Amino acid sequence: MNNTVATKEQSAVPVGYTVQSVITRIAALDIDAAGNAEKAAWKRYTGLACLSIAKAWDKKKVVELVFGKGAKPSKTFQNMWSLAEKARNNMVGNRSWAEIKLMPIEEALDTAIMMLNAHMAVLSCSSKNEYEKFCNLSPSEAEDKRKQEVADKAAAKSEAEAATAQAADTQQVAEDDATAKADALPERTAAQAAMAALHEASRDDLMDVLSHIVTRIGTEDLTMVRDQLTAILANMAAQAEAATQAA
């Protein structure tokens, strides 16, 4: 009879950690877990998320208990819960969540953190970001992924260097083509050089040049110039007359 009573009394005692013990700790951690590397708050937060999942507590219920009814969970909560879901099956090692969920809260949390630390060591991870990248992989898979990342970086670097070299080659070819075209052009004639020089010349300068030209050409050329000038003057007079009549 006494044994029966004792058994009933023992069955009334909660087995393992309670939801309230986890909720209280998550609420206290939520503010400083985001970047507190010294205290490794993210590890405790992840451990508490793992303990919640181990007890099959509904995530929405946990969010409501931590943040209030209708409130949205913090980004830290979302990140740590996601990390716990990714890591929990691989980090457990030789232990089991069935065993851990029967422990008191402090023992259960310490065990979860020890397992997380051991898992990080196995995966050669030294930070949360690195662990999050590899936590759902086996050690060999993590090593393969690291090698692939190194190879991808090397390939990307090589591709960028090749693109830079190609751009430099293209620019050099363009410069060489421009130089070749410039070299292929004939040098300016004396007339082209004179006209370029006289482009900004004053009337007096032009008259001086004209006088000089007249002294340099023969009678036949002067006659031709005279005829051309006569035609030009006649044409200009006709245009002026037409403009006057139109006005």
Secondary structure, 3 states (H helix, E strand, C coil): CHHHHHHHHHHCCCCCCCHHHHHHHHHHHCCCCCCCCCCCHHHHHHHHHHHHHHCCCCHHHHHHHHHCCCCCCCHHHHHHHHHHHHHHHHHCCCCCHHHHCCCCHHHHHHHHHHHHHHHHHHCCCCCHHHHHHHCCCCHHHHHHHHHHHHHHHHHHHHHHHHHHHHHHHHHHHHHHHHHHHHHHCCCCCHHHHHHHHHHHCCHHHHHHHHHHHHHHCCHHHHHHHHHHHHHHHHHHHHHHHHHHHHC
